[in-house]
């Protein structure tokens, strides 16, 4: 084993995987994936000589405080980086490896120069053919620079609040009933459970796969949200439709509500891959996991929740919920929901006399 190498083992939807980094926070020197543990061991053995060569080239140098490469390396070894969600860490590490390779020789004092913002925007623009990726690269580098500024390592973050190339308003894009029906027709039983649960809870993908049966109470499903690092609790009332979804999911040995065909908890990448395949088979384009949150908003409005309460459940503004309801929930449905709330309120009031 190479001294100091940081090894990471993961279970993907396609099978086990192993990643080697020259050091914790350092560049990736080996990526091995296989369909079984035995095959993975062979793949690692096959790739090890090339990894050793990269290790010799990338063996950790003394951290240079004067250059951007050293700053990125320190950030990747920081507590702030370790606290990020697994998916965020994986994506950010990949982007910062690109920044370290392209801009690592940039001296930190140059970040205070008049042309620093233009230089970094120009680097971002090299990837403008894929604007979302381009913005993600600069956004993750900006996170490093913001982290360094907070600690007094640099005087300013030259790309703070930089203008974005990728602009799309997905606020009112949702999976409509016909979309859900189409993709369910091409989904496995396990994927159908995940889609229906997402459509009635509005849970983000990371939270969805991590939901456990212990989160299901008598009247609500509640969990600590990953996006808030556990500081916010999401509470979704169990509507009759959500109750039917939960009752239709078999309880496995796993504490997780959702499990794959292997009877193991889903990974985010596994759910994304499964949905992508079902979408292709159903001929659906442009919709993604996150858009089930809008579907959940319409389902909750139809279940007689006020738009303000739906906004609280999803962590959205009331105006955003109103826009989705205006587009996708008919006036008749909204009217019936209001009348039902009035009737319920009247019944409660009558009991006070």
Protein Blocks (a to p, Z undefined) as FASTA:
>chain_A
ZZhiacdddddfkbccddddfbghiacfbdcddfbfklmmmmmmmmmmmmmmmmmmmocc
dddfkbmklmmmmmmmpmklmmpcfklmmmmmmmmmmmmmmmmmpcfklmmpmklmmmmm
mmmmmmmmmmmlmmmmmmmmmmmmmmmmmnopafbdfkgoiacfbdcdfklgccdfklmm
mmmmmccfklmmmmmmmmmnopafklmmmpcfklpcfkbccdddfklnopaccdddddfk
lmmmmmmpccdfblbfbdcfkopacdfklmmmmmmmmmmmnopghiafklmmmmmmmmmm
mnopafklmmmmnopafklmmmmmmmmmcfklmmmmmmmmmmmmmmmmmmmZZ
